[in-house]
Amino acid sequence: MQVSFQGIYPVTPINGNAYIAELLPGEEANVTFMINVDTAAFPGNYPVTIFETWKQPNGTPNQLYSGSNNYYIVIGSGSGSNSYLIWDITIVVIIVLLATYFAAKQARARKSKR
């Protein structure tokens, strides 16, 4: 599974791609994206998108599945390392929710094929 992070100014990923070798039904995987936030940015909500592509055992060898989810990162007027810690926590929570969603989706697909 490939997971990609895409943001717009003032949120920029340092490395916008992560890979998960295998995710079985009911399993979770944490993916952390390191991001930069322009310190001169105005406070507000800025959109980010998480893209996913994966293969499934019940699909053809060349078939790729994909999905995406849109979120907003809140940029506050805070400064210092505490504001970056909030971003890290927010991204980890988003990825955990995303991994859980796709694991359940795969389990439902397998169950419906039986």
Buried (B, 14 or more C-beta within 10 A) or exposed (E): BEBBBBBEEBBBBEEBEBEBEEBEBEEEBEBEBEBEBEEEEEEEEBEBEBBBEBEBEEEEEEEEBEEEEEBEBEBEEEEEEEBBEBBEEBBBEBBBBBBBEBBEBBBEBEEEEE
